[in-house]
Amino acid sequence: MGVSKLKIPKACEYCGKAFEARTFNTRFCSEACNNASLRNRKKQALEDERKQQILQENVATIAEIQTRPYISIAEAVVLFGISKDIIRRLIKAGKIPAVNLGQRLTRISRTHIEAMFTAVAIQRKATGTTTCKTPIRAKRMLYNR
């Protein structure tokens, strides 16, 4: 590999620290940053694969859940991809109406929880057209309602 005597000023893609690279292909300031970045990429790939696998396993369940007006907390987790703790916090705060039919039989209105995750129209800068994105699942939106 060609190593030049030139020092090319660059910023590390992992930590953002400035460093002097000896080749044009160098992306990280050290081997530690390179290894950490590789670990993060592998971890993200595994997480994406796991999410796709869960989605494939639950396709029939999701289709069946979408037809019922009241769903359980576990079904809401599968349908919207948010944690049980967040749903319980929203129920406790009174932002989602829920009915407790007995021990471990809490039911929530599917229409109320869908209203919290409405599609948002986003303006495109270049063309000026609007596109409709998938439901926003940001925690800050949940708690600021």
C-alpha angles and dihedrals in degrees: 000000000000114000116189130202088234119106110219114200111227141156121240112250092216107041100015093231118147116245141161114252124204095204134039092238097058111118104167134053095225144006089255091059090046092052093045091051091049091051091050092049092050091047091050091048091052091048092050090048091049092050091051091049092051090048092051091048093049102043093106092043092051092050090051093046093053091063096058123082095214125042137181124249091254091053090050088054090055094043100047103023096233127126127266090238093059092050091049091049091051091049091049091049090051095241092119118041111228137181121214108210094178140306108342092354102108112151127193130195110258091209092055094050091044088054089059090055101049122162115260124217112226122200115227112223100214102043102023092227124134126233128193115231129200120272115296113240100185115143092220090061091051095054099039095060 
